[in-house]
C-alpha cells in the first residue's frame, strides 16, 4: 500500500512542479552562447553557418519523501541550434538575415521526471539604418514551433489494478482501467510563438572607426500562451508571457576584449536580473582594429544574479571552435525558495563555425561567438 501511495505522491509532485516551472522558466547561465534560446534575432548576426550546443545540470540536496537516492530534485536543460546566414552578393558584407533551428529539453522534478521537449524554427532579417553600412543595424525575428511535456506514468502500478484472484501475476491485472488517469494526458503537445528584436551599433565591430560596438535587444516568449495542462479538461495551465531584455557593449585595448552584459527577465510577477561580463585575451600579438577571430583567445568572466548568486566562467576560442564552462552558485533559482537548497549548477557550451580555408578566419558580430 505504501508503495502505491509513493507512486501517487510522485505523480502529484511532478504535476505541481509543472506549475513551478511555468512560473520560472530556466535560463542558461551562458545566455549569449545559447543565443537562439535567448533571442531569435541573434540568427541575423552570423556570417558563416554555425552549430551551437549547451547543457546545464543542477541537482538538489533534498529528495522526495519515500523515494530513492536517484530521485533527488533535478533541473537539467540542454539545447542544440543551427544558424544559416542569408548572404549578400558581397562576400564580406553582413548578411540579409539568417535562418535558425533550435531543439531543447528540460527535465525537472524528482529524478527529472517531468520532461519538456521543443523544436523551434525562425528567420531574422537585418535592416541597415543610414547610408553607412554596419554602423547601425536593426534585426527583427519571429520564431515558432512545437513543445511537448511528458510525465511517464505508464510503467507505474496502481492499487485498482490488483486482483486477489490472479495468482499468475501476483494479483496484477494490467487490463484494469486506472480511474485516477481518466482525462489525463501523459504527453500534451502545443504550439509556441516567440518574437525578438535587436539594435546593433557597429555590428561589424570596426574599432578603428567607432572605438566600440554595442547591442540592445528584447524578446517575448509564449505570446500565444498555450495550455500545457496534463488534464484534458483543464484550461488553467497556460504558459505565462516571458519578457527578456539584454544588452552589452564591447571595447578593445591592445590584445584584450572587454564585454560587459546584462540580462533581465520578467514572468508571472517575478523579475530576475543578471549583470557581469567577460575579458578575452588574444594569444597572438595582432592588435587588430576589425574583428576577425583568426587566433586563439582565453576568456574569463563573472556574473551576479541579483539577490541570488555568482556565476564564474572560463572559455577557449579559436577561428572555428568556442568552448565554455561555467559554475553557478545559485541555490534558489529553481523554486525561488531558500528552504530548498538546490545547490550549484554546472554548464558547458560549444559552438562550431564553418570557416572556408581560403579565408582562414571567421568574422563575428559578437566576441562570445
C-alpha positions, 0 to 999 in steps of 0.5 A, spaced: 500 500 500 505 504 501 508 503 495 502 505 491 501 511 495 509 513 493 507 512 486 501 517 487 505 522 491 510 522 485 505 523 480 502 529 484 509 532 485 511 532 478 504 535 476 505 541 481 512 542 479 509 543 472 506 549 475 513 551 478 516 551 472 511 555 468 512 560 473 520 560 472 522 558 466 530 556 466 535 560 463 542 558 461 547 561 465 551 562 458 545 566 455 549 569 449 552 562 447 545 559 447 543 565 443 537 562 439 534 560 446 535 567 448 533 571 442 531 569 435 534 575 432 541 573 434 540 568 427 541 575 423 548 576 426 552 570 423 556 570 417 558 563 416 553 557 418 554 555 425 552 549 430 551 551 437 550 546 443 549 547 451 547 543 457 546 545 464 545 540 470 543 542 477 541 537 482 538 538 489 540 536 496 533 534 498 529 528 495 522 526 495 519 523 501 519 515 500 523 515 494 530 513 492 537 516 492 536 517 484 530 521 485 533 527 488 530 534 485 533 535 478 533 541 473 537 539 467 536 543 460 540 542 454 539 545 447 542 544 440 541 550 434 543 551 427 544 558 424 544 559 416 546 566 414 542 569 408 548 572 404 549 578 400 552 578 393 558 581 397 562 576 400 564 580 406 558 584 407 553 582 413 548 578 411 540 579 409 538 575 415 539 568 417 535 562 418 535 558 425 533 551 428 533 550 435 531 543 439 531 543 447 529 539 453 528 540 460 527 535 465 525 537 472 522 534 478 524 528 482 529 524 478 527 529 472 521 526 471 517 531 468 520 532 461 519 538 456 521 537 449 521 543 443 523 544 436 523 551 434 524 554 427 525 562 425 528 567 420 531 574 422 532 579 417 537 585 418 535 592 416 541 597 415 539 604 418 543 610 414 547 610 408 553 607 412 553 600 412 554 596 419 554 602 423 547 601 425 543 595 424 536 593 426 534 585 426 527 583 427 525 575 428 519 571 429 520 564 431 515 558 432 514 551 433 512 545 437 513 543 445 511 537 448 511 535 456 511 528 458 510 525 465 511 517 464 506 514 468 505 508 464 510 503 467 507 505 474 502 500 478 496 502 481 492 499 487 485 498 482 489 494 478 490 488 483 486 482 483 486 477 489 484 472 484 490 472 479 495 468 482 499 468 475 501 475 476 501 476 483 494 479 483 496 484 477 491 485 472 494 490 467 487 490 463 484 494 469 482 501 467 486 506 472 480 511 474 485 516 477 488 517 469 481 518 466 482 525 462 489 525 463 494 526 458 501 523 459 504 527 453 500 534 451 503 537 445 502 545 443 504 550 439 509 556 441 510 563 438 516 567 440 518 574 437 525 578 438 528 584 436 535 587 436 539 594 435 546 593 433 551 599 433 557 597 429 555 590 428 561 589 424 565 591 430 570 596 426 574 599 432 578 603 428 572 607 426 567 607 432 572 605 438 566 600 440 560 596 438 554 595 442 547 591 442 540 592 445 535 587 444 528 584 447 524 578 446 517 575 448 516 568 449 509 564 449 505 570 446 500 565 444 500 562 451 498 555 450 495 550 455 500 545 457 495 542 462 496 534 463 488 534 464 484 534 458 479 538 461 483 543 464 484 550 461 488 553 467 495 551 465 497 556 460 504 558 459 505 565 462 508 571 457 516 571 458 519 578 457 527 578 456 531 584 455 539 584 454 544 588 452 552 589 452 557 593 449 564 591 447 571 595 447 578 593 445 585 595 448 591 592 445 590 584 445 584 584 450 576 584 449 572 587 454 564 585 454 560 587 459 552 584 459 546 584 462 540 580 462 533 581 465 527 577 465 520 578 467 514 572 468 508 571 472 510 577 477 517 575 478 523 579 475 530 576 475 536 580 473 543 578 471 549 583 470 557 581 469 561 580 463 567 577 460 575 579 458 578 575 452 585 575 451 588 574 444 594 569 444 597 572 438 600 579 438 595 582 432 592 588 435 587 588 430 582 594 429 576 589 425 574 583 428 576 577 425 577 571 430 583 568 426 587 566 433 586 563 439 583 567 445 582 565 453 576 568 456 574 569 463 568 572 466 563 573 472 556 574 473 551 576 479 544 574 479 541 579 483 539 577 490 541 570 488 548 568 486 555 568 482 556 565 476 564 564 474 566 562 467 572 560 463 572 559 455 577 557 449 576 560 442 579 559 436 577 561 428 572 555 428 571 552 435 568 556 442 568 552 448 565 554 455 564 552 462 561 555 467 559 554 475 553 557 478 552 558 485 545 559 485 541 555 490 534 558 489 533 559 482 529 553 481 523 554 486 525 561 488 525 558 495 531 558 500 528 552 504 530 548 498 537 548 497 538 546 490 545 547 490 550 549 484 549 548 477 554 546 472 554 548 464 558 547 458 557 550 451 560 549 444 559 552 438 562 550 431 563 555 425 564 553 418 570 557 416 572 556 408 580 555 408 581 560 403 579 565 408 582 562 414 578 566 419 571 567 421 568 574 422 563 575 428 558 580 430 559 578 437 566 576 441 562 570 445 561 567 438 
